[in-house]
């Protein structure tokens, strides 16, 4: 039989939660890159925005402490992923809805110039 632990040597565990990390670098890019990709209709930027937002979503802590005085009031990570996915869809919208049809341009007569 194992010897019993002495009561005076037992120290109770007190949980101290980790401090919230301020990661402004990746989050700012993950928030602003989808909008830039939509404005410029750049497919490479939209895919980069999607990958960065998924990475930002995966790095989001599960048990995020609720801070009442949060200076970095950023959007949730799932909203960043949704926004980046919409930017990818926007860049590929020309495939579904082509902006101009060459046959239609040929059939419309040009306006006379004065």
QUITA-V923616 format. One record per pair of residues at least 4 apart in sequence whose ideal C-beta (glycine too) atoms are under 6 Angstrom apart, sorted by the first residue. I is the first residue (numbers start at 1). GAP is how many residues later the second one is. Records with the same first field share a line. If there is no record, write none. Layout:
BEGIN
I = GAP, GAP
END
This chain:
BEGIN
24 = 4
26 = 4, 30
27 = 47
29 = 4, 23
30 = 22, 23, 26, 50
33 = 16
34 = 15, 49, 50, 53
36 = 9
37 = 5, 8, 9, 12, 50
38 = 49, 52
41 = 50
43 = 48
46 = 41, 42, 45
49 = 35, 38
50 = 34, 38
53 = 27, 28, 31
54 = 27
56 = 21, 24
57 = 20, 24
60 = 17
75 = 4
93 = 4
END
